[in-house]
Amino acid sequence: MAFSPLDNQLELVTGNYSPELQRDLVWLSGHVPYAVVSETLERLGAVAVPPASVWRICQVHGQRLATQAAWFQNQVGLDRLRWSQAEYEPQARKGVSMDGGMVLVREEGWKELKVGVVSDLVAPDIRQFDASKDPLHRNLHYTASLGGVPEFSAALWCLAVQHNVPYAGQVAVTADGAAWIWGLTAELFPGSTQVVDWFHAAQHIDAAALKRFPADNQSDEAKRWSEALKQFLFHGECFKVIAALHQANLSDDAAYFETHQHRMDYPAFRADGFPIGSGSTESAVKQFKHRLCGPGMRWSRTGLNQMVVIRAAVLDSSFDALWDAA
């Protein structure tokens, strides 16, 4: 049997540790910093693995896991028909959400990490439906990419195919108003229901209110005006929001609502049981940043890309499957 350079590196770095320990060590590193992994292993398992060794083992296995993830992503991208084996599921309801967060890359500065989430949407029981709450998300799965939109597109499509999103009877994409998100949605999920996150839309109204009533002693008036517009928006009267903004000479703010008016039909979305808030992906961004943006953390681009794969697999409990596949 021929050995690759990665095999040789594995032997040099991990030769003193069992395969099971290495697996659990990498899994734990997806949750907490390397020094904490070392401390935890020694305290709970009486196993001494110095932080530097934890780092080296994660580098080697991170490369292996990232290579496996990239291989599968490439296969899906090269031959979509080959991976389109699932049957159409008219009763299936899927949710997709996208967002971004900033992470610090060594010698590059702060870069955007694009994060995607796919989930099963549970149809609400009309008899107990509370319109103020989003429908339940179940079986959340994650992906993230440090690259541009093309790299993220490939990663998100791969995740969507894995979880049969293209074959679901109903798909809702909920996100903020970023142009790249809706361009990507049109490409990957052309038949989906597109929803601008309610809270982002409400923030735009608040910002417009502060422009109209900038004086401190008029803050109450700004709040009343803002709340009135939010009520219009929540009840499906986006045209009234647009008219009010134009009347207040806030045409730039009105343009945002004109562009996304078809994505702000919140009464219809709530009636169909679609989420009007992108809390799932905002939470996902925070969960990635929790591991990637701790005090003093600066990542190389390679190290960050590897940890993103590990972190995503840890978050949605697919780590063992990825480990075995690799």
C-alpha positions as CSV (number, residue, x, y, z in Angstrom):
1,M,0.0,0.0,0.0
2,A,1.3,3.4,-0.9
3,F,1.4,6.1,1.7
4,S,0.6,9.8,1.0
5,P,2.4,12.7,2.6
6,L,-0.7,13.1,4.8
7,D,-0.3,9.5,6.0
8,N,3.3,10.2,7.0
9,Q,2.3,13.4,8.7
10,L,-0.4,11.6,10.6
11,E,2.0,9.0,11.9
12,L,4.6,11.6,13.0
13,V,2.0,13.8,14.8
14,T,-0.5,11.3,16.2
15,G,1.6,8.2,16.7
16,N,1.4,8.4,20.5
17,Y,-2.4,8.7,20.7
18,S,-5.1,6.2,19.9
19,P,-7.4,6.8,17.0
20,E,-10.4,7.1,19.4
21,L,-8.6,9.7,21.4
22,Q,-7.7,11.6,18.3
23,R,-11.3,11.6,17.1
24,D,-12.6,12.9,20.5
25,L,-9.8,15.4,20.7
26,V,-10.7,16.9,17.3
27,W,-14.5,16.8,18.2
28,L,-13.8,18.7,21.4
29,S,-11.7,21.2,19.6
30,G,-14.7,22.0,17.5
31,H,-16.3,23.3,20.8
32,V,-13.5,25.0,22.7
33,P,-10.0,26.3,22.2
34,Y,-7.0,23.9,22.1
35,A,-5.7,24.9,25.6
36,V,-9.2,24.1,27.1
37,V,-9.2,20.7,25.2
38,S,-5.8,19.9,26.8
39,E,-7.0,20.9,30.3
40,T,-10.3,19.0,29.9
41,L,-8.6,15.8,28.8
42,E,-6.2,15.9,31.8
43,R,-8.8,16.8,34.3
44,L,-11.6,14.4,33.3
45,G,-9.6,11.6,31.6
46,A,-6.2,11.8,33.2
47,V,-4.8,12.0,29.7
48,A,-1.9,14.4,29.1
49,V,-2.0,16.0,25.7
50,P,-0.2,19.4,25.5
51,P,-2.0,22.2,23.8
52,A,0.6,22.3,21.1
53,S,0.0,18.6,20.3
54,V,-3.8,19.2,20.3
55,W,-3.2,21.9,17.7
56,R,-1.0,19.7,15.6
57,I,-3.4,16.8,15.6
58,C,-6.3,19.2,14.7
59,Q,-4.2,20.6,11.8
60,V,-3.6,17.1,10.4
61,H,-7.1,15.8,10.8
62,G,-8.6,19.1,9.9
63,Q,-6.9,18.8,6.5
64,R,-8.3,15.3,6.2
65,L,-11.9,16.3,7.0
66,A,-11.8,19.4,4.9
67,T,-10.5,17.4,2.0
68,Q,-13.4,15.0,2.3
69,A,-16.0,17.8,2.6
70,A,-14.5,19.5,-0.5
71,W,-14.4,16.2,-2.4
72,F,-18.1,15.6,-1.8
73,Q,-19.0,19.2,-2.6
74,N,-17.1,19.0,-5.8
75,Q,-18.9,15.8,-6.8
76,V,-22.3,17.4,-6.2
77,G,-21.3,20.4,-8.2
78,L,-19.8,18.5,-11.1
79,D,-22.8,16.2,-11.7
80,R,-26.0,17.5,-10.2
81,L,-28.1,14.8,-11.9
82,R,-26.0,12.1,-10.3
83,W,-26.9,13.3,-6.9
84,S,-30.6,14.0,-7.7
85,Q,-31.7,10.7,-6.5
86,A,-34.3,11.8,-4.0
87,E,-38.0,11.8,-5.1
88,Y,-40.1,14.9,-5.0
89,E,-41.7,15.3,-1.5
90,P,-44.8,17.4,-1.8
91,Q,-45.5,17.4,1.9
92,A,-41.9,18.3,2.9
93,R,-41.3,21.8,4.2
94,K,-37.7,23.2,4.2
95,G,-36.2,26.4,5.5
96,V,-33.0,28.0,4.2
97,S,-31.3,31.1,5.7
98,M,-28.1,32.9,5.0
99,D,-26.1,35.6,6.8
100,G,-22.5,36.7,7.4
101,G,-20.2,37.5,10.3
102,M,-16.7,38.9,10.5
103,V,-13.7,36.8,11.6
104,L,-10.0,37.8,11.9
105,V,-7.6,36.2,9.5
106,R,-3.9,36.5,10.1
107,E,-2.2,38.9,7.7
108,E,-5.5,39.7,6.0
109,G,-7.6,41.4,8.7
110,W,-11.3,41.0,9.2
111,K,-13.1,38.9,6.6
112,E,-16.7,37.9,6.2
113,L,-17.6,34.3,7.0
114,K,-20.8,33.5,5.0
115,V,-23.0,31.0,6.9
116,G,-25.9,28.9,5.6
117,V,-28.6,26.9,7.5
118,V,-31.1,24.4,6.2
119,S,-33.8,22.9,8.3
120,D,-37.1,21.1,8.4
121,L,-40.1,23.5,9.0
122,V,-42.9,22.2,11.2
123,A,-46.3,23.2,10.0
124,P,-48.0,25.0,12.9
125,D,-51.3,23.7,14.3
126,I,-53.8,26.3,13.3
127,R,-55.8,25.8,16.5
128,Q,-52.7,26.8,18.5
129,F,-51.0,29.1,16.0
130,D,-49.4,32.2,17.6
131,A,-48.7,34.7,14.8
132,S,-46.1,36.4,16.9
133,K,-43.9,33.4,16.9
134,D,-41.9,31.7,14.1
135,P,-42.7,28.1,13.3
136,L,-40.4,25.5,14.8
137,H,-37.2,24.7,13.0
138,R,-36.0,21.1,13.3
139,N,-32.9,19.2,12.2
140,L,-30.8,22.2,11.6
141,H,-27.7,21.7,9.4
142,Y,-24.9,24.1,8.8
143,T,-22.3,25.2,6.3
144,A,-19.9,28.2,6.1
145,S,-17.4,29.6,3.8
146,L,-14.7,32.2,4.0
147,G,-14.6,32.7,0.3
148,G,-16.8,34.8,-2.0
149,V,-20.3,34.1,-3.2
150,P,-19.3,31.3,-5.7
151,E,-17.5,29.3,-3.0
152,F,-20.4,29.7,-0.6
153,S,-22.9,28.9,-3.4
154,A,-21.2,25.5,-3.9
155,A,-21.2,24.8,-0.2
156,L,-24.8,25.7,0.3
157,W,-26.0,23.8,-2.7
158,C,-24.2,20.7,-1.4
159,L,-25.8,21.0,2.0
160,A,-29.2,21.5,0.4
161,V,-28.9,18.4,-1.8
162,Q,-27.8,16.3,1.2
163,H,-31.0,17.2,3.0
164,N,-33.4,17.1,0.0
165,V,-34.2,20.8,-0.1
166,P,-34.5,21.0,-3.9
167,Y,-37.2,18.2,-3.8
168,A,-39.4,19.7,-1.0
169,G,-42.9,20.8,-1.8
170,Q,-42.3,24.1,0.0
171,V,-39.1,26.0,0.6
172,A,-38.8,29.3,2.4
173,V,-35.6,31.4,2.3
174,T,-35.5,34.0,5.1
175,A,-32.7,36.5,5.2
176,D,-31.8,40.2,5.3
177,G,-31.9,42.5,2.3
178,A,-28.4,41.8,1.0
179,A,-28.3,41.7,-2.8
180,W,-25.9,38.7,-2.9
181,I,-28.3,36.6,-0.9
182,W,-31.3,37.1,-3.2
183,G,-29.2,36.6,-6.3
184,L,-28.0,33.3,-4.9
185,T,-31.6,32.4,-3.9
186,A,-32.8,33.0,-7.4
187,E,-30.0,30.7,-8.7
188,L,-30.3,27.8,-6.2
189,F,-33.9,27.9,-5.1
190,P,-35.9,29.6,-7.9
191,G,-39.2,28.3,-6.7
192,S,-38.8,29.3,-3.1
193,T,-40.8,31.7,-1.0
194,Q,-38.5,34.7,-0.3
195,V,-38.9,36.4,3.0
196,V,-37.0,39.5,4.2
197,D,-36.3,39.0,7.9
198,W,-38.9,41.0,9.9
199,F,-36.4,42.4,12.4
200,H,-34.1,43.8,9.6
201,A,-37.1,45.5,8.0
202,A,-38.1,46.9,11.3
203,Q,-34.6,48.2,11.9
204,H,-34.8,50.1,8.6
205,I,-38.0,51.8,9.8
206,D,-36.3,52.8,13.0
207,A,-33.3,54.2,11.2
208,A,-35.7,56.2,8.9
209,A,-37.5,57.6,12.0
210,L,-34.3,58.9,13.4
211,K,-33.6,60.7,10.2
212,R,-37.0,62.3,10.2
213,F,-36.9,63.2,13.9
214,P,-33.2,63.8,14.7
215,A,-33.6,66.1,17.7
216,D,-33.3,64.4,21.1
217,N,-36.4,66.0,22.4
218,Q,-38.4,64.5,19.5
219,S,-37.4,60.9,20.3
220,D,-40.9,60.0,21.5
221,E,-42.4,61.3,18.3
222,A,-39.9,59.3,16.3
223,K,-40.9,56.2,18.2
224,R,-44.6,56.7,17.6
225,W,-44.1,57.3,13.9
226,S,-41.8,54.2,13.7
227,E,-44.3,52.0,15.5
228,A,-47.1,53.1,13.2
229,L,-45.1,52.1,10.2
230,K,-44.2,48.8,11.7
231,Q,-47.8,48.0,12.2
232,F,-48.5,48.8,8.6
233,L,-45.7,46.5,7.5
234,F,-46.7,43.6,9.9
235,H,-50.2,43.6,8.6
236,G,-49.2,43.6,4.9
237,E,-49.6,47.2,4.1
238,C,-46.0,47.8,2.8
239,F,-47.4,50.4,0.3
240,K,-48.3,52.6,3.2
241,V,-44.8,52.4,4.6
242,I,-43.4,53.4,1.1
243,A,-45.9,56.3,0.8
244,A,-45.0,57.6,4.3
245,L,-41.3,57.5,3.6
246,H,-41.7,59.4,0.3
247,Q,-43.9,61.9,2.1
248,A,-41.1,62.4,4.6
249,N,-38.6,63.0,1.8
250,L,-36.8,59.7,2.6
251,S,-36.8,58.3,-0.9
252,D,-33.6,56.3,-0.3
253,D,-35.3,54.5,2.6
254,A,-38.4,54.0,0.6
255,A,-36.4,52.3,-2.2
256,Y,-35.4,49.5,0.2
257,F,-39.1,48.6,0.8
258,E,-39.9,49.1,-2.9
259,T,-37.2,46.6,-3.8
260,H,-38.3,44.0,-1.3
261,Q,-42.0,44.6,-1.2
262,H,-42.8,41.1,-2.6
263,R,-40.6,39.7,0.2
264,M,-42.6,41.5,3.0
265,D,-46.0,39.9,2.7
266,Y,-45.8,39.0,6.4
267,P,-49.5,38.1,6.9
268,A,-49.3,35.6,4.0
269,F,-46.0,34.1,5.3
270,R,-47.4,33.7,8.8
271,A,-50.6,32.1,7.5
272,D,-48.5,29.6,5.5
273,G,-46.4,28.9,8.6
274,F,-43.2,30.3,7.1
275,P,-40.6,31.9,9.3
276,I,-40.5,35.7,9.1
277,G,-37.3,36.0,11.2
278,S,-33.8,34.7,10.4
279,G,-33.0,33.9,14.0
280,S,-31.7,30.4,13.0
281,T,-28.9,31.7,10.9
282,E,-28.1,34.7,13.1
283,S,-27.7,32.1,15.9
284,A,-25.5,30.0,13.6
285,V,-23.2,33.0,12.9
286,K,-22.9,33.5,16.7
287,Q,-22.1,29.8,17.2
288,F,-19.4,29.9,14.6
289,K,-18.0,33.1,16.0
290,H,-18.0,31.6,19.5
291,R,-15.3,29.2,18.4
292,L,-13.5,31.4,15.9
293,C,-13.5,34.8,17.6
294,G,-12.4,34.2,21.2
295,P,-9.9,36.6,22.9
296,G,-6.6,36.8,21.1
297,M,-7.7,34.4,18.3
298,R,-6.1,35.0,14.9
299,W,-6.4,32.2,12.3
300,S,-4.5,31.4,9.2
301,R,-6.8,31.1,6.2
302,T,-6.1,27.4,6.0
303,G,-6.6,26.8,9.7
304,L,-9.8,28.7,9.7
305,N,-11.2,26.8,6.8
306,Q,-10.4,23.5,8.5
307,M,-12.0,24.6,11.8
308,V,-15.1,25.8,9.9
309,V,-15.6,22.3,8.6
310,I,-15.1,20.8,12.1
311,R,-17.4,23.4,13.8
312,A,-20.2,22.8,11.3
313,A,-20.0,19.1,11.8
314,V,-20.0,19.5,15.6
315,L,-23.0,21.8,15.5
316,D,-25.3,19.5,13.6
317,S,-24.0,16.2,15.0
318,S,-22.6,15.0,11.7
319,F,-19.0,14.9,12.9
320,D,-18.8,11.1,13.4
321,A,-20.2,10.5,9.9
322,L,-17.7,12.9,8.4
323,W,-14.9,11.3,10.3
324,D,-15.7,7.9,9.1
325,A,-16.2,9.0,5.5
326,A,-12.8,10.6,5.6
